[in-house]
Amino acid sequence: MTSLQYLSEDELIQNGLEALMKALGPIETTRFLTLPHPPRIESVQRHRRWQATLDQETFFKQVFGASAEAGSNR
């Protein structure tokens, strides 16, 4: 049985930076690391936006499958 060993955070950061530098070069790596992040939407607001796009019937079919259709015919 093999066991997994995780890299330390320092090693992970170092390896990640080396991979970026190799793939992108120093200027593009710096540019990538300083890209602005979009602001996070509060979770309730994000959930309400998601709910507004849902079609209830399609959603229930995806979640409950055929059993949702059988239950609605009763």
C-alpha positions in Angstrom: 0.0 0.0 0.0 1.4 3.4 -0.9 1.1 6.4 1.2 0.7 9.9 0.0 3.0 12.7 1.1 1.9 16.2 0.7 4.4 19.0 -0.1 5.0 21.6 2.6 3.4 25.0 1.8 6.8 26.4 1.0 7.6 23.6 -1.4 4.2 23.9 -3.0 4.6 27.6 -3.6 8.2 27.2 -4.8 7.2 24.5 -7.3 4.2 26.5 -8.5 6.3 29.6 -9.1 8.9 27.6 -10.9 6.2 26.0 -13.2 4.7 29.4 -13.9 8.1 30.9 -14.6 9.0 28.0 -17.0 5.6 28.2 -18.8 5.1 32.0 -18.9 8.4 33.7 -18.2 9.0 36.3 -15.4 6.8 39.2 -16.8 3.7 37.1 -17.6 4.1 35.2 -14.2 4.1 38.6 -12.4 1.2 39.7 -14.5 -0.7 36.5 -13.7 -0.1 36.8 -10.0 -1.3 40.4 -9.8 -4.5 39.9 -11.8 -7.4 41.5 -9.9 -9.9 39.0 -8.5 -13.6 39.7 -9.0 -15.3 40.7 -5.8 -17.0 37.8 -4.0 -20.8 37.8 -3.9 -22.3 37.2 -0.5 -23.5 33.5 -0.4 -27.2 34.3 0.1 -27.2 36.7 -2.8 -25.4 34.2 -5.0 -27.9 31.5 -4.1 -30.9 33.7 -4.9 -29.4 34.6 -8.2 -28.9 30.9 -9.0 -32.5 30.2 -7.9 -33.9 32.9 -10.2 -32.4 31.0 -13.2 -33.9 27.6 -12.2 -36.8 25.9 -13.9 -38.4 24.0 -11.0 -39.7 21.1 -13.1 -36.4 20.5 -14.8 -34.5 20.9 -11.5 -36.8 18.3 -9.8 -36.3 15.9 -12.7 -32.5 16.2 -12.5 -32.5 15.7 -8.7 -35.2 13.1 -8.2 -35.3 11.5 -11.7 -38.3 9.5 -12.7 -39.7 9.3 -9.1 -40.5 13.0 -9.3 -42.7 12.4 -12.3 -44.5 9.4 -10.7 -45.2 11.4 -7.6 -46.7 14.3 -9.5 -49.2 12.0 -11.3 -50.9 10.9 -8.1 
